[in-house]
Amino acid sequence: MAELLHEYWESDDGGEFGIVQERSDQLRPTLFPDARFVFRLRASSWFEAMQSYRERLGYGDYKPPVDCPDTFYTDQEAREQVAYLNRRSIP
């Protein structure tokens, strides 16, 4: 099963958690200019990632939206992320 890398960044104005992708890295300096890297985790789906994120921050169990199915990441998404990670450069 494919897993994707997720990161949590924090600033004085809040935090950002999501899949590591080029667009997020491009937008972060504008949206959160003082963002500090906090942690990363790997997960095979968004629900798994959210549960791990909430556990890590002590927020309790993740309660997914009603009637919202979990989406598992694909091998293609994992390959695309690996390709990006191999060229990634963040300040």
Residue, then its C-alpha position, 0 to 999 in steps of 0.5 A: m500500500a502506498e504511503l505519502l509523507h505529510e508535514y506539520w508547520e507552525s507559525d504565530d498565526g496557526g499551523e499547516f498540515g498536509i501532504v508534502q507537495e511542491r505547491s504547498d512548499q511554494l505557498r507556505p512562505t507567503l501564507f505563513p512567512d514565519a512558519r517553523f517545521v514541527f514534524r512529519l509522518r507517513a500515512s496510506s490515507w488522509f484519515e490515517a494521516m489525520q488520526s496520527y496528526r491529532e494523536r501527535l498534538g494531543y487532540g484525540d481521535y479524528k472524526p471524519p466528516v459524515d458520508c465522506p469515504d477515506t481515500f487511499y493514496t495510489d502508487q502513482e501519487a507516491r512516485e510523484q511525491v518521491a520525484y518531488l522530494n528528490r529535487r525539493s529545496i526548502p529554505 
